[in-house]
Amino acid sequence: MRVDSPHRSRRAVWLLLIGTFALAPGCTGVLQNLGAKWATNKIAGVFELDDKQREATRAAVDRAIAEAPELLGPRLDMLVATADRSLHQGMNEENMLIIERQVDLLMDKAVAWIIDEAAPILATLRDEQIDHAARELDERLQETRDELNAPPAERLQTRQDKFVEAIEKWTGRLSDSQERAIRAFVAAMPDEAPDRLRADEQRLAHIAAELRKHLGATAVRDLLWQAWKQREDWGPGTRSPEARRADGRKTLSFVYELLDADQIDHMSERLHEMHATVKKLLGTAEG
């Protein structure tokens, strides 16, 4: 279960939307075609791609969808099995570290694959396209800026509301006592959103500046991979990624200990529902 804010990530967003279409059996090809069109249009809009770039993007998306079952399917299956087993055996430190490593391996594989496809296209961008993309992506950070400008009490309320909402998506309705405990826990957590926002702004500016040098696909690939691998480093004066991850595990353990057996079962069911949706999308579902 992830309870941090998901909207900062730019990786493989097409997969999430395609999953929402996976409602009827036997239509994997149609779903993949819809997803490919959506992803191509979304990317083209952010970068204002010309016809040649759009054509290359559609080909890259088609390859990504075709290769996803073999590339991601087995790793995803293993992750789901590990998470489900941990839910029922106990979400202890050892199990959480295993899940964490499996997530890292899965995401590294997926992001490396996406970067390999994206780099040759991004290397062809003109300066005005880079400027447009930088503005588009910067606007997506505006929600955080607006939240940070709110009065402290309102900011805390927003953090608590989002945290409770994220948990209830997995557990179902929390009891009043559970919600009070969680809200108190959030109130005691450090608010590191300013650090993360500053790091995101600096990383976006750096990537845009490097793209404007037009150094070629290999340099773009190295640039994006470095940005991915350093995504948890928020700069001088901030906590280390290791410290934040350790706190994340403590948070998950705290929430897990609050849950009753029915809520844990609900989490397991939700996990398998999501897994089934992705498998249907990838064309690996049985039947």
C-alpha positions, 0 to 999 in steps of 0.5 A: 500500500502506498500512501504518499502523493502519486501525482509527482511521478511522470513514469508510464502514466499511460498504463494507469489510464488504459487500465480504466478501460479494462471492463469487458473480457475479450477486448485486449486488442481494442483496449491496447489500441485505445491506450496507444492513441491516448498515450500518443495524443497526451505526449504530443500535447505536452511537447507539441510534436510535429507529424514525424515526431508523433509517428515515432511516438506512436510506434514507440508506444505500440512497442511498449504495449507489445513488450510489456507482458514479457518485460513486466508481467512476471515481475508484477506477479511476483510483487503481488504474491509477495505483498499478499503474503505479507498482508496475511503473515504480517507487515514486518520490517523484513517483508516490507524491505522485500516488497521495497526491493521488488518495487525498485526492480520493477520500476527500474526495469520499466523506466529504463525501457521507457527512457530507451524509447523516449530518448531518440524522440526527445533528442529531436525536440526544438527549443520552442517544444522544450519550452512548451513542455517545461511550462506544461510540466511546471503547471503540474507542480502548481497544486503543491505550490497552492497547498503550501501557500495555504494557512498551516491549519488548512495545510495540515487538514489537506495532508490528513484528508489525503492520507485517510483517503489513500488508506481507505481506497485500500481498506474500505471505511476506517472506524472513527478511532482509526481515523483519529489515530491516523490523523494524529500520526500525520500531524506528527509527521514532518511536512517535506513537501517544500523540499520535494517541490524545490527538488522537482523544480530544480530537476525540471529546469536542469533537464530542460536546460540540458535538452536545449543543448541538443546533445543527441539520444545517448546524452538524453538517455543518460540525463533521464536515467540519472534524473530517475536514479536521483529522484529521492535526493532532494538536495542539501539540508534535506533528509536522506532517501534512506531516512525517508524510506525508513519512516515510510516503513514505520508509517505502513507498520503503524497503519497495518497494526490499526487494521482488523481482519476484514480490512486486511482481507479488503486490501488483499481483494483490492490488490488482486482486483488491480492485478487482474485489471493490469493482466487483462490490459497486458493480454496475460489474463487466463480465460 
